[in-house]
Amino acid sequence: MYTLYIIECADGSLYTGITTDVARRFKEHQAGKGGNYTRAHKPVRIVYSEVHANRSQASVREAAIKQLSREQKHALINDHAHLGD
């Protein structure tokens, strides 16, 4: 199982990635051991995640999300947040 995740950074920017362990990967980003982007932009919180059966599916979804505009990403995050309402 792979999880696609979106992190909100201190400057309001969004970072998208995939991992097998979101908590571990988030800690790595916070410690500066993530990607170059999160070293330069302090990661604040995970704002979105979705589980996929394998790395291939997660990677395809990651690429699709990275093509979305900032507004589209926020709509995805907001729609996901309201599912529990």
C-alpha positions, -999 to 999 in steps of 0.1 A, spaced: 0 0 0 12 35 -9 -2 68 3 -3 99 -17 -1 130 6 -2 167 4 17 188 29 10 225 36 42 245 41 47 275 63 46 299 33 12 284 23 26 264 -6 16 227 -11 39 197 -16 27 164 -30 44 131 -25 39 93 -20 52 70 7 44 37 25 44 55 59 30 90 60 39 97 96 76 87 91 79 106 59 64 138 74 89 136 102 117 132 76 104 163 58 103 183 91 139 172 99 151 184 65 156 149 52 127 151 27 130 166 -8 147 198 -16 114 216 -17 105 209 19 140 217 30 134 252 16 98 255 27 90 244 63 64 217 63 36 224 87 9 198 84 -5 170 62 -37 184 46 -47 155 24 -40 118 18 -53 89 -2 -43 52 -2 -34 33 -33 -28 -5 -38 7 -1 -53 34 24 -61 24 26 -98 -11 38 -90 1 62 -64 27 76 -88 1 81 -115 -22 100 -91 7 120 -78 16 132 -113 -21 141 -120 -23 161 -87 9 179 -95 -7 191 -128 -36 207 -109 -37 245 -102 -33 257 -67 -71 264 -66 -79 229 -78 -56 214 -51 -74 234 -25 -108 223 -38 -96 187 -36 -84 192 0 -116 210 10 -138 184 -6 -119 157 13 -122 176 46 -160 178 42 -166 141 36 -168 136 73 -195 164 78 
